[in-house]
């Protein structure tokens, strides 16, 4: 709880940076750099991208089953898969609000993204800083939960991104995931870090890399014969190819994350990429301007 209070306090100070940058922009008329990425997501993590006011984005993410699940699964395509459908709306150039629903655990998520700092072409502000957060509700059978609050989980991520050139961008994104109710000897909070990069190989095509590193260790039972078995979540490694048009973005992905909500991946992923636990997926977005 002490760490959460510290993080929330830090986030409360960040809007002051937004105000200060607005004053700089008004007095010096600096030009903002283009967004470091072309889509609001890069494989399994959000990016710093926020769209202009009154832009709506329709999102669909799909993760097939594990490729090593057996030959009868046709490389995981016939296996149990996860899907999320969402929509987000830019109420301001710096503020986007969204909602999504996912298949696994019947998750309903409310999400938001804020632009705190934006990179300028003069390099006076060398990076963009954005904050992404969500609040998710497990809508599965209520008999599984002691209270309604036990259904809730949260995710907060600070996204620091830089567009180094028209072809190359990177971001680093520390995060915290929180579940109100967890299994015995599993911690409620998980600190993590995402490292993501994008390199354009043509005007419409780019190569994507996304690495998610959970840091917090869960508690293991002292008794080796205990029926309660602890585990630490496996890191996430993702490769992808992105195809972009003026209003569409399509990402074909290859990773070991089958969850789509970030907190489920950081907290509970058991797929080990280097032991052959990987799967195919894709992200599709469509923009509408009003």
N, C-alpha and C positions, 0 to 999 in steps of 0.2 A: 504493500500500500504506500510506503514511503517513497518508492521509486515512481509510482504513478503520479503522486502529488508533485514531485519534482518535474516530471515531464510535462504535466498539464500547466504548471507555472511557466515553464519555458515557452510553451506554445502560446500562452496568453501574452507574452512580450513580443512575439513575432509580428503581430499586426503593426506595431510601431515602425518596423522596418518598411512596411508597405507605404505608410504615410510619408516617411522620409524620402522614399524613392519617387513618389508622386510629386513631391516638391521639387526634386532635382529635375524631373522630366519637364515640369511646367516652366522652370526658369532657364534651362539650357537647351530645351527642345531636342534631347537626344533621341536617336532612333533605336527601337528595340530590335534585338536579334531575332531571327526566326526561331520557332520552337526547335528544341534539340531532336525531337522525334516526330513522326508523322501520324502516330496513333496514340490514343489515351492509354494503351497497354503495350507492354513489350513482353510477350510470351506469358509469364505468370505474375508479373508485377506491374503496377500502374506507372506511368511516366509523368513528366512535368507538363504534358500538353493540356491546355485549356482552350476552348474555342471561343469565338467572339459571341457577344451577347445575342440571345434568341436563337442559338444553334442547338438543335436536338440531335443526339447520337443514339442510334439503335445498335445494340451489342449482342453478339452471339458467340459463345465460347463452347467448344466441344472437346472432350478428352475420351479417346477410345480406351479399351482395356490394355493390360500389359501385353507386349509383344511375345514375351516368353511364356505366356499362359498356355501354349499348346498349339499344334498345327491346325486343330479343328477350329480355332478362333480367327483364322485368316489375319494374322499379324495384329490381333487385338480388335479388329473391326467388328467381329461378332460377339465379343466379350462384353461384360457389363461396363457401360460407359456413363460418363457424367456430362451434364450440359447445363449451361446458364444462359438465360435470356434477360437482357437488361435495357434500360433506357436512361439517359442522362440529359439534363437541360441546363444551358448556360444562362443563369439569371443575371449575370454580370460578366464582363470580360475576365474578371479574376475569380469568379465563383461559379462552380458547377454542382448541381444536385442530381442524385440518381437513385434508382431502385432496380433490383434484380431478383430473380428467383432461380434457384439451382436444384438439380435433381437429388444429389446426395444429401441425406438428412433433411430434405424438403426445406432448404435454407432460404429465408427471405431477408435480403440485405438492403439497408438504406445507406447511401454513401454520399460523400461530398469531397470536393477538391478545391483548394484555395491557392492562388498564386501570390506568394509573399514577396519575392524578388524576381525580376526578369532581366536576363542578360541583355546588355546593350552592345551595339555595334562598335562603339568607341572603346569597349572593354573596361569602361569605368566601373561597371558592374559585371564581373567576369563570369558569373554563374547565374542560373535560375534556381530559385528555391520555392518549392511547392509543398503543401501539406495535403495528404490524402487520409481519409478516415472512413470507417464504416461501422454500422451497428447491425448485427445479424440475429435472426430469431430462428431457432430450430422448430419447425412446425410439424414435426413427427408426432406420433401418438402421445397424447398428454400423460398417459399412465406411466411413461418412462421417466417423468420428472417429478420431483418432490414439490417444487414450486414453479411458478411462471418464470421467475428470475433465473432458474437453472437452465433455461433455454437460451440465454443471451450470451453473445460473444462480441468482442470489439477488436478493431485493428486500427493502429495509428502509424503513419509513415511520413517521414520528412525526406523529400526528394530533392537532391542537389544535382543539377544537370548542367552540362556545358556542351555547346555546339562548337567543336574545335575547327571545323571546316564545313563546306557544303556537303561533304561526303561522310564525315565521321563525327559521331556524338557518343557521349558516355554519361552515366549517372551513377551516383552512390546514394543508397537510401536506407538509413537506420529505421528500425521499426519496433513496435511492441504489440504483441497479441495477448488478449485476455479472454479467458472463459470463466464465467461465474461458477460453474460446477464442472469438476474434472474427476477422473478416476483416482482411486487411492494411490498416493505417492507420485502423482503427476502434479507439477506446479501449475498454478493458475495463470502465470505470466510467462511469456517467452520473448526474449529480446533477440532480434535478428538484424541482418544486414544484407542488402541486395546490391549486386554489381551488374550493370547492364550496359551493353554497347550496340551500336548500329553502324554499319558501313554500307554506303550505297555503291552498287556495282553498275547501275544504269539509272537513268532518270526516274524509272518506276519500280526498281527492284533493289532490295537491300538484304544484307546478311545480318542476323540478330544473334546475340549471345546474352544469356540471362542466368545469373548465379545467385541462389538464395542460401544464406548461411544462418541457421539457428544457433544461438550461443548458450542459452540457458540449459542447464542439465537437470533432468528430472531426478527424483529420489529413487534409489534402488533399495529393495528389501535387504535387511541385514541377514536374514535367514535364507540361505540358498534354496531351501526346500519350500519356501513360502509360495502359496498359490498365486500371490500377487506379484506379477513380474513387471519391473520397470523397464523403460526404454528411453533412449534419446532419439529425437527425430533426425532423419537423414537429410543432409543438404540437398538442395534442388539444383540441377544442371539442365539448362535448356539451350537448344540451337534452333534457329528458325530462318525462314525466308519470307520476306514481306513484299507484297505486290500492292502498289498504291496508285489510285486514280484521284481525280479532283474531289470525289465524294465517298469513295470506298477505300478500305484497307483490308487486305486479306493476308493473314499470317499462317503459314504452315509450320507447325512446331514439332519438336522431337525432344521430350524431356522425361523425367521420372516423377513428375507431379501429376496426380490424377485429380486432386482437389482443384477447385477454381477460386474459391474465396481464399485470400492470402493467409488468414489466420489458421485455417484448417491445414494448409501445407506446412507452415512454420511450426505448428504445434504437434501434428500427428503423422507426418509423412514417414512411412516405413519402407518405401521403395529405395533401394540402393542402386544408383546409376551404374556403378562400377561392377556390380554383380549381375548386370543384365536386366535390371528392373526399369525398363523405359517403355514409353508409349508414344503414339502419334496423336496429334491434336490440331486444332485450328481455331483462330480468332477472326471474326468478321465484324466490321463496323460500317455503318452507313450514316452519312450526315444529311441533315435537312436544315435549311436556313429559313427563318421566318421574318 
